[in-house]
Amino acid sequence: MEKKIPFEPVVMLVDATYLERVGTDLTEHFAPLVKRELPKAHLAVLLECLALDAGVPLGENKVQVIFIYDEADKRFSFCDPSDLEKELHATAFKSQLGEFSLYAFQPSGFATREDLFLESFQLLGESKEVRRVIAVPDEDGYGERLASYINKVGEGKEGVTVFGMNPPVYQGKYAFEMLGFAVLQALGIRADEL
């Protein structure tokens, strides 16, 4: 990711490959439990749920969403819109939380998705414009490497929230939230169905 892109006060950094895996797994798991075919998740609803769970209040917020993905994973199968390059990159939407601007990047050269995610996470920590960081890392692939950055990123920020399916084993100045709750909400699964 280039440093030329100015950051908004709230930045959501999402490993899209990991989100696809979690979204697909939850769709396959919960459809038989609720005894109905699940519709595709609404990506805007998912992003709003993540922001709300991370403590973003209703209002005129500026939320920047940065998706990091591998070439093979440039489409979501569990939600709409789904194409990171053609439908999501450099787009925006408004909601009761404010304006969400979306960007999608893939690593180039010898960098990996993990490297790009962690370097981006570091940049967010160094940015004076960013007040709140919301991260959806690949907890199975490189989640523990986040531990070495988490406290540095949290310095001077209103908050850092990490989303995943299991609470991290590392300590730090961050809040943890369950990613699954937001995905289930976006899939339209009601609490009374469970």
Legacy VTK file of the C-alpha trace (Angstrom):
# vtk DataFile Version 3.0
C-alpha trace
ASCII
DATASET POLYDATA
POINTS 194 float
0.000 0.000 0.000
1.308 3.418 -0.884
1.644 6.110 1.758
-0.011 8.589 -0.627
-3.489 7.548 0.448
-4.502 9.793 3.333
-6.001 7.968 6.278
-9.369 8.782 7.838
-9.894 9.037 11.630
-11.274 5.479 11.738
-9.522 2.806 9.676
-10.662 -0.782 9.325
-7.889 -3.066 8.056
-9.347 -6.358 6.800
-7.589 -9.483 5.589
-10.138 -10.303 2.872
-8.837 -13.840 2.383
-9.427 -14.599 6.064
-12.838 -12.900 6.032
-13.837 -15.023 3.018
-12.820 -18.203 4.850
-14.761 -17.274 7.995
-17.831 -16.077 6.059
-17.963 -19.219 3.936
-17.474 -21.526 6.928
-20.213 -19.803 8.946
-22.626 -19.863 5.996
-22.074 -23.602 5.500
-22.353 -24.310 9.228
-25.423 -22.241 10.077
-27.660 -22.892 7.032
-28.563 -26.417 8.258
-29.006 -25.161 11.835
-31.569 -22.506 10.870
-33.094 -24.899 8.299
-33.079 -22.461 5.407
-30.844 -21.342 2.604
-28.975 -18.256 3.669
-28.850 -15.236 1.381
-25.553 -13.614 0.582
-24.422 -11.312 3.369
-24.688 -7.565 2.818
-21.130 -6.252 2.940
-22.271 -2.791 4.060
-24.152 -4.340 7.009
-21.092 -6.407 7.914
-18.829 -3.343 7.916
-21.354 -1.361 9.975
-21.577 -4.194 12.522
-17.800 -4.334 12.820
-17.656 -0.562 13.331
-20.418 -0.633 15.965
-18.791 -3.553 17.800
-15.520 -1.580 17.808
-17.236 1.368 19.502
-17.761 3.742 16.570
-20.776 5.897 17.564
-23.621 6.928 15.271
-22.839 10.198 13.528
-20.825 11.743 10.740
-17.761 9.532 11.064
-15.243 8.959 8.298
-14.444 5.258 8.168
-11.835 3.958 5.752
-11.912 0.245 4.965
-8.750 -1.314 3.531
-9.012 -4.863 2.232
-5.786 -6.839 1.790
-6.134 -9.889 -0.445
-4.292 -12.470 -2.515
-4.761 -12.595 -6.292
-6.622 -15.908 -5.990
-9.088 -14.408 -3.486
-10.288 -11.246 -5.204
-13.975 -12.174 -4.876
-16.103 -12.866 -1.827
-18.393 -15.860 -2.288
-20.491 -15.274 0.836
-21.441 -11.604 0.372
-22.399 -8.880 -2.088
-20.892 -6.815 -3.555
-18.119 -9.315 -3.966
-15.424 -8.259 -6.443
-12.647 -6.447 -4.582
-11.121 -4.923 -7.736
-14.174 -4.104 -9.847
-16.974 -3.458 -7.348
-15.324 -2.383 -4.098
-11.988 -0.629 -4.715
-12.297 3.173 -4.559
-16.015 3.149 -3.716
-17.974 4.532 -0.771
-21.332 4.357 0.963
-23.100 6.367 3.653
-24.947 5.066 6.681
-26.033 6.231 10.122
-22.404 5.814 11.191
-21.087 8.160 8.523
-19.222 7.620 5.276
-17.343 4.398 4.563
-14.670 4.579 1.853
-13.409 1.227 0.568
-10.049 0.290 -0.934
-8.559 -3.077 -1.895
-4.876 -3.917 -2.287
-2.888 -7.037 -3.007
0.803 -7.582 -2.353
3.224 -7.127 -5.204
6.670 -8.481 -5.851
8.042 -10.663 -3.092
5.738 -9.354 -0.349
3.070 -11.627 1.097
-0.461 -10.784 2.200
0.796 -11.092 5.761
3.638 -8.629 5.138
1.311 -6.095 3.521
-1.218 -6.399 6.349
1.393 -5.965 9.082
3.136 -3.054 7.310
-0.244 -1.362 6.834
-1.051 -1.943 10.504
2.247 -0.296 11.439
1.498 2.704 9.195
-1.861 3.142 10.913
-0.093 3.254 14.254
2.306 5.932 13.013
-0.411 8.076 11.440
-1.515 11.106 13.443
-4.808 11.246 11.473
-5.947 7.800 12.629
-7.718 7.823 15.986
-9.262 4.338 15.970
-7.926 1.137 14.365
-10.141 -1.858 13.638
-8.236 -4.968 12.506
-9.432 -8.272 11.051
-6.183 -10.268 10.742
-5.744 -13.886 9.719
-5.554 -15.173 13.266
-4.615 -18.675 12.107
-1.929 -17.561 9.665
-0.160 -14.655 11.319
-2.297 -13.426 14.204
0.452 -13.894 16.753
2.827 -11.676 14.753
0.377 -8.848 15.434
1.421 -9.013 19.088
4.719 -7.276 18.378
2.888 -4.290 16.832
-0.274 -4.040 18.910
1.040 -1.874 21.766
2.917 0.505 19.449
-0.202 0.986 17.325
-2.363 1.580 20.387
-0.246 4.485 21.684
-2.120 7.758 21.297
-5.204 6.149 19.749
-8.772 6.190 21.050
-8.829 2.457 20.588
-7.611 -0.613 18.773
-10.046 -3.467 18.220
-9.008 -6.862 16.884
-11.681 -9.158 15.435
-11.329 -12.916 15.200
-12.974 -16.210 16.003
-10.835 -16.948 19.077
-9.452 -14.516 21.658
-5.732 -13.942 20.993
-3.234 -15.401 23.428
-1.090 -12.274 23.368
-1.500 -9.334 25.741
-1.793 -5.710 24.712
-3.686 -2.432 24.644
-6.578 -3.551 22.484
-10.124 -4.857 22.690
-11.113 -8.206 21.188
-14.466 -8.821 19.490
-15.934 -11.933 17.895
-15.988 -11.658 14.104
-18.661 -14.340 13.866
-21.374 -12.162 15.425
-21.020 -9.494 12.740
-20.964 -12.102 9.952
-24.113 -13.806 11.291
-25.901 -10.446 11.503
-24.933 -9.632 7.900
-26.212 -13.065 6.802
-29.590 -12.210 8.296
-29.545 -14.847 11.021
-31.743 -13.799 13.922
-31.013 -14.682 17.557
-34.388 -16.444 17.879
-33.350 -18.831 15.066
-30.484 -20.110 17.178
LINES 1 195
194 0 1 2 3 4 5 6 7 8 9 10 11 12 13 14 15 16 17 18 19 20 21 22 23 24 25 26 27 28 29 30 31 32 33 34 35 36 37 38 39 40 41 42 43 44 45 46 47 48 49 50 51 52 53 54 55 56 57 58 59 60 61 62 63 64 65 66 67 68 69 70 71 72 73 74 75 76 77 78 79 80 81 82 83 84 85 86 87 88 89 90 91 92 93 94 95 96 97 98 99 100 101 102 103 104 105 106 107 108 109 110 111 112 113 114 115 116 117 118 119 120 121 122 123 124 125 126 127 128 129 130 131 132 133 134 135 136 137 138 139 140 141 142 143 144 145 146 147 148 149 150 151 152 153 154 155 156 157 158 159 160 161 162 163 164 165 166 167 168 169 170 171 172 173 174 175 176 177 178 179 180 181 182 183 184 185 186 187 188 189 190 191 192 193
